[in-house]
Amino acid sequence: APVPAPAPAVPSARPEPAPSAPAAKPAPARVLPVASADAPPLAREFRGVWVASVANIDWPSKRTLSTAEQQAELIALLDRAAALKLNAVLFQIRPAADALYASKIEPWSEYLTGAQGRAPVPFWDPLAFAITEAHARNLELHAWFNPYRARHTDAKSPLAKTHIARTNPSLVKPYAGYLWMDPGEPAVRARTLRVVLDVVKRYDVDGIHLDDYFYPYPATDKRGRAIGFPDDRSFKRYRAKGGTLKRPDWRRRNVDLLVEELHTGIHQVKPWVRFGISPFGIWRPGFPAQVRGFDAYEQLHADARKWLREGWVDYFTPQLYWPTTRREQAYPALLEWWVGENVLGRHMWPGNFTSRAGGVGSGAFSVSELVEQIRVTRLQEGATGNVHFSMKSFLTNQAGMNDSLLVGPYAAPALVPATPWLKAAPPPLPTARLAETAAGTRLVLRTVGTAVPWQYAIRLRTDTAWITMVVSGSTTSWAIPSGTSPTSLSVVSLNRVGTESPPVSVTFPTRTGVSGSRSTPARGRVDAP
C-alpha cells in the first residue's frame, strides 16, 4: 500500500446488468455443449490500482467534501478504472487504526469527515457503496488495511475517544512523529485480526490487502542517529516468559503470526476471499545477487519470502518501484527472483510506481518505461498481472499514460486470473437461447438449478474475430450488439474464484439476421483474434 516513507539506500515508494426486455417468441436456436477449443481461452490478467485515503492522496480529495461530493468522486474514480480496462480496486479503508466504513471497533477516519470519530452527514458507508458500484462495473474490490499504524504525521484532528491510543495507550508507541501499535503485543495482533474479520463478515469484499508497513521504516534524530522502536516492555515480557529469540527474530515472528492468522481467519469466514500483501520490493540485498538497497527483512522485520513460500497469501504484490534499466534494483531481475520463490504457485502481481511515470524528479521515468514494465511482467512465466500506485495518476492522465495504456497493453480487457486453491461453490451450468424482441435479438441467460453465477462470459463468433463480453451473473437478458453479424456464440459462467463452467453454445440460424438489432452497452468487452 502506497505513501512515501523515508528509508536508507532505496526508499519505499509507498506514501502508501444488462437491462431485461420482455421476452417475445424465441427464435430457433441450437443449445449444446461445445469443446472449449471452439472459442479462445478467456484473457486473464490482474489489473489493479491502489486507491489511497491516507493524507487524502487519491480519495476523497479533501476532508471537507460533502457526502454527495465524496460519492461523485468515487463514482468518477470507478468509471475511470473501468474505462481503462482495469479489473480491481485496492481501496484503503484503515489508514491509521481508523475506519472509512461503519465500524463499531474503530473511529471514523478524519480523512473522510475532517475530524476523527465524526460520522458522515448525511450518513453513508463508503465501503458498502464502493463494493456495489465496483461490482456493477465488473471491478473487484479489495479492502486495504494498514495493520499497525495508529496515527500518521499528516493527521490534524484530535484523537477520538474510541481510538486505541485513548482506550488502551499502553499498546501504542510514539515513533518519529507517528503513533504505532506495538506488534509485540498479542492484544494488537488480536485487534487487527478482529478488525479485518469484521469487514470480511459484513461486506462482500473480493480480497483483503496489507501494505508494506509492518514495523515502521527506521528514522534518525537531528544528529543522524538511528531511533530505535520503543518495544522494550513487550520484549522483556516475552523473555520473562521463557522466550529465547533475539529481538530481531522475535519481531519477525510477531509479524509472521499476524500474517498466518489473517490468512487462516479470512478463509474460515469466507473461503473465496483472497488475501494479498504488497511488501517492499527487495527481500534482502543480494537476492538476487546484483540487488543492493534497503533491507526490509532486517529493518521492517518483514520476512516476506517466508509468507510467500508458506502459502500464507493468495496473491503477492512486491513493490517493484524501479525502472527496468536500474541494475541494482532492476524490475526484471527482482520479478524473476520473486517468481522463483513462489514455490506454491500463488498469484504474482507486482506493484508499479505508476505515479512516477511521466513525472518529475530523480525517481521519475517515462510512460514508455511503465509500458515496458507491463511487457516484462507478461513475459515472465509465473507472473499474471500488475497493481498500480496510485489512482491519482490515472485520474489526471499524467503525461498521457491512459492513452498509452489503452492503445497498448490495455487495449482489450481481461478477467482476473482464477484462484483454484480456494474453496467456492462450482459455477452453475448456464443455459442460453435467442429471443426476438421489439428492440432486436437478445440472449436469454439462465442456469440449471437456482444458483446465480458471479459472472457470465459471452463469446460471439464473427467472420473476422471472437468478441468476448463479460456481464454480471444477475444478467438475464443481453442484447446482441448491432453490426457484429455473429454466426454462433459460447457462454460460460464463473464463480467467485474465477472457475469456468463447461461452455454452452448457441448457433444463429441463417434466417435470423441481427445486423439491425439495437446495441445495449455492456461493460467488459474483450476482443480476441
KOLTIRO-641352 format. One record per residue (C-alpha): x, y, z. Coordinates in steps of 0.001 Angstrom, whole numbers, padded with zeros to 6 digits, always signed. Each point is the difference from the previous one (the first is absolute). Last residue first. Layout:
XYZ...
This chain:
-008114-012521-032530-001645+000779+003343-001901+003186+000787-000966+000322+003653-002984+002115+000990-000441+000463+003722-002962+002274+000295-003055-000401-002160-001807+002780-001867-003211-001213-001665+000119-000116-003783-003131+000029-002138-000464-002866-002430+000328+000784-003689+002874-002298-000740-001670-002784+001947-001420-002042-002803-001629-003249+000986-000432-001744-003360+003423-001594+000234-000850-001556+003316+002320+001259+002739+001710-002818+001878-000056+000139+003788+002743-001552+002061+000478-001376+003489+003286+000087+001845+000985-002157+002978+000127+002291+003010+002987+002259+000601+001764+000419+003338+000664+003642+000844+000173-000233+003797-003475+001463+000503-001627-002223-002631-000004+000331-003782-002606-000769-002643+000848-000985-003547-001736+000982-003222+000890-000711-003631-001356+001813-003032-000744-000777-003594-000141+001600-003444+000428+003561+001223-000998+002940-002207+001806+002588+002203-001745+003101-001315-002342+000348+002924+001034-001481+003312-002133-002990+001098-002040+001362+002898+000251-001778+003343-002750-001500+002145+000250-001658+003417+002977+001838+001471+000451-000731+003708+003317-001726-000724+001394+003345-001080+001288+000388-003549+003237-000714-001837-000044+000409-003792+002373-001867-002290+000268+000626-003737+001514-002761-002141+001283+001287-003286-000374+000463-003756-003093-001852-001194-001632+000357+003394-000033-002255+003045-001517+001435+003146+001390-000830+003411-002110+000629+003107+001738-000146+003379-002526-000147+002820+000753+001182+003511-000415-000930+003678-002426-002791-000796-003547-000220+001416-001054-003382+001371-003611-001056-000568+000413-003077-002154+001410-000187-003514+000800+003621-000709-001736+002738-001962+000969+002472-002699-002232+001308-002789+002069+001442-002864-001765+002813-001762-000864+000755-003602-001591+003357-000676-001856+002692+001964-003436-001340-000885+001188-003362+001202+001412-003101-001674+001305-002481+002555+003150-002071-000157+000737-002769+002464+002524-000698+002732+000432-002402+002897+002819+000338+002504+001459-002803+002122+000410+001276+003533+003481+001102+001067+001464-002278+002648-000517+001160+003586+003204+001502+001303+003117-001248+001726+003354+001587-000755+002783-001888-001776-001547+000760-003402+000654+003755+000060-000985+001085-003526+001803+002889-001671-002005+003267-000071-001734+000419-003347+001538+002098-002738-000829+003182-001873+001287+000917-003467+002280+002902-000926+001607-000276+003421+003553-000831-001144+000168+002649-002736-002575+002372-001444-001759+000242+003360+003243+000068+001994+001553+002831-001996-003220+002022+000137-000243-000387+003766+003659+001002+000418-000540+003360-001731+002706+001682+002110-002228-000461+003056-003522-000953-000992-001188+002084+002988-002274-002717+001385+002508-002670-001031+002798+001666+001963-002306+000344+003008-000803-003703+000021+003399-000969+001389+002046-002049+000088-000781-002652-002593-000453-003744+000514+001225-002407-002678-000938-003352-001485+000729-003671-000604+003556-000790+001065+000978-003694-000103+001754+000163-003366+001541+003443-000388-000849+001367-003451-003216+001611+001242+001831+001715+002844+002658+001284-002398-002717+001460-002235-001607+001726+002998+003401+001442+000928+000499+001150-003601-003280+001910+000083+001237+001756+003139+003299+000760-001731-001927+001480-002939-001697+002308+002499+003444+001330+000815+001788-000138+003336+000000+002101+003143+002136-000737+003050+002292+002998-000360-002830+002482-000386-002904+000511-002360-002848-002220-001120-000615-001803-003283-000248-003288+001841+000691+000683+003688-003675-000411+000920+000126-003491-001509+002228-001301+002765-000679-003595-001047-001048-002882+002250+000657-003597-000995-002874-002483-000427+001233-003514+000782-002948-002303+000721+000951-002988+002136+001911-002874-001569+001079-001846+003137+003754+000494-000574-000264+003729-000604+003678+000633+000762+000936-000209-003687-002740+002507-000802+001588+002386+002509+003381-000353-001713-001413+000548-003498-001797+003132+001182+003152+001355+001627+002081-000566-003128-002606+001499-002334-000565+003153+002151+003692+000758+000454+000909+001215+003507+003812-000051-000354-000228+000126-003799-002348+002932-000494-001064-000695-003600-003395-001594+000711-000962+003029+002034-000636-000151+003768-003174-000324+002067-000190-003762+000158-002350-000002+002978-000445-003729+000550-003633-000924-000633-000744-003535+001150-003313-001728-000424-001660-002779+001937+002214+000566+003016+001086-002250+002860+001362-002503-002509+003048-000816+002142+002383+001062-002794-001757+003337-000422-000158+000820+003689+003632-001096+000404+001172+002247-002825-001713+002945+001683+002085-000305+003153-000974+003484+001172+002044+001219+002960-000266+003493-001495+003737+000648+000278+001512-003498-000166-002269-001722-002497-000719+003316-001753+003703+000451-000808+000184+003167-002107+002308+000021-002976+002124-002214-002217-001014-002707-002440+002547-001662-002308-000042-003345+001829-003742-000554-000063-000532+000227+002923+003221+001798+000945-001771+002695+001993-002940-001544+001859-003690-000424-000878+000013+002857-002480-003363+001195-001350-001377+001225+003329-003031-002139+000772-003388+000055-001778-002132-002593+001769-003007-001985-001205-002872-002002+001444-002684-001282-002350-003620-000438+001118-001367-003347-001214+000171-001831+003345-002175+002564+001783+000217-000123+003813+002550-002797+000302+001863+001434-002960+000469+003367+001668+001077-001591+003280+002721-002221-001454+001668+002698-002095-000388+002555+002776+001491-002383+002554+003021-000716-002215+000672+003679-000690-000396+000956+003666+002272-002782+001221+002669+000862-002568+000002+003622+001219+000746-001033+003575+002557-002550-001227+001876+002740-001827+000146+002007+003223+001244-003007+001952+002713-000592-002593+001175+003615+000306-000203-000141+003860+001891-003243+000471-002200-003034+000486+000065-001890+003311-003435+000615+001492-000349-001313+003535-002843+002151+001308+002447+002653+001167+001374+000182-003544-003414+000908-001417-000656+002512+002781+003357+001599-000714-000913+000276-003697-003389+001584+000726+001456+002649+002281+003108+000713-002075-002106+000732-003093+001059+003576-000650+001153-000199-003661+003565+001230-000106+000843+003411-001404+003172-000143-002082+002400+002881+000486+000130+002701-002664+000551+002837+002453-003543+001298-000472-001369-003467+000785-000214-002903-002409-002914-002035-001318-000489-003663-000849-003035-000992-002108-002598-001114+002511-000511-003651+001017-002523-001279-002512-000757+002540-002708+000225-001664-003425-003744-000156-000770-002664-002500+000996-002909-001071-002222-003240-001908+000539-001837-001217-003076-003311-000275-001806-001959+001976+002574-003688-000688+000600-000104+001739+003372-001084-001062+003489+002054-003124+000731+003160+001044-001855-000157+003446+001591-000266-001419+003517+002784-002420-000900+002352+002908-000697-000756+001881+003220+000192-003129+002171+003349-001016-001497+001351+003509+000557-001205-000104+003607+001412-003446+000727+003414+001024-001341-000054+003098+002164-001064-002037+003056+002956-002356-000562+002336+002988+000513+003234-000375-001949-001487+001748-003027-000083+003236+002043-002664+002289-001436+001704+003005-001501-000584+003719+000511+001945+002114-002428+002265+003036+000450+003197-002029+000015-001437-002793+002149-002576+000298+002763-001121-003385+001347-003498-001473+000326-000980-003096+001990+000320+001752+003379-002458+002633-001217-003015-002327+000136-003194+002017-000447+001635+003282-001013+002725-001293-002334-002495-002614-001174-002365+002661-001314-003467+000012+001611+000379+003420+001614+000966+001425-003369+003533+001258-000511+000179+003718-000664-000105+001190-003629+003032+000739-002179+001515-003277-001190+002796+000378-002591+002575-001661+002268-002181-003098-000080-001619-001552+003075-000535-003604+001092+002110-001887-002556-000018-003760+000683-001966-002048-002567-000610+002530-002792-003045-001385-001740-001121-000228-003636-003444-001382-000851+000077-001606-003458-002833+000912-002375-000203-001883-003285-001181+001951-003017-002770-001284-002258-001474+003518-000185-003037-000808+002170+002460-001788+002306+001868+003243+000554-003197+001945+000727-001264-002481+002574+003400-000403+001655+000641+003749+000089-003366+000725+001632+000506-002642+002684+003492+001370+000653-001084+003646+000007-002803-000531+002548-002378+002945-000061-001396+002495+002490-001062+003445-001122+002187+000953+001763+003123-002176+000303+000849-001323+003464+002467+001965+002152+002459-002220+001885+003089+001678-001425-000834+003463-001295+000233+001107-003617-002753-002322-001204+001682-002587-002228+003711+000488+000679-000951+000445+003664-000752-003702+000087-003089-001268+001807+000913-001669+003281+000962-003658+000520-001861-003043+001308-003672+000716-000717+000848+000682-003629-001954+001666-002796+002537+000533-002760+003021+002246-000594+001405-001241+003288+002749+000867+002474+003039-001795+001387+002108+002024-002461-000742-000510-003716-002903-002411+000392-002277+000073-003090+002499+000154-002849-001672-001285-003180+001923-002422-002208-002013+000257-003234-000145-002880-002477-000766-000597-003686+001753+002761-001917-001337+000561-003486+000961+003694-000003-003712+000842-000296-000699-002170+003044+002587+001842+002111-001310+003353-001233-003571-000909+000908+001197-001130+003419+001694+003349+000632-002945+002003-001317-002336-001947+002301+002302+000624+002953+000179+003711-000730-003778+000226-000286-000413-001870+003274+002353+002356+001812-001766+003026-001475-003423-001286+001076+001272-000729+003519+001423+003504+000226+003714+000630-000438+002065+001529+002809+002647-002682+000438+001245+000533-003548+000743-002149-003075-001988-002906+001419+001680-001996-001346+003395-000109-001682+002651+001451+002346-002383+001212+002697+002795-000148+002607-000845-003700+000314-002873-000856-002368+002009-001906-002581-001678-001640-002987+002426-002659-001218-000555-001276-003518-000391-003519-001325+000289-001670-003358+000143-003764+000520+000261-001829-003311-002115-002711-001622-001242-000019-003613-002652-002703-000289+001250-002881-002084-000978+000150-003666-003310-001576-001025-000475-003396-001613+002861-001354+002112-002335+000031+002989-001867-002893-001588-003661+000737-000493-003085-000840+002013-003251+000543-001840-002697+002599-000548-001262+000243-003570-002157+002985-000760-003333+000718-001619-001078+003509+000987-001914+000276+003237-003399+001706-000174+000258+003139+002072+001663+000580+003349-000485+003396+001545+003376+001629+000395+002438-000174+002889+002689+002592+000329+003692-001054-000068+000947-000475+003196+027759+010452+016418+002257+002659+000124+001441-003181-001406+002995+000175-002232+002247-001241+002721+003402+001591-000097+003043-001861-001371+003206+000883+001844-001592+000844+003340-003755+000254+000407-002345+002955+000220-003683-000728-000501-002007+000959-003060-003691-001153+000040-001150-003260-001778-001372-003365+001009
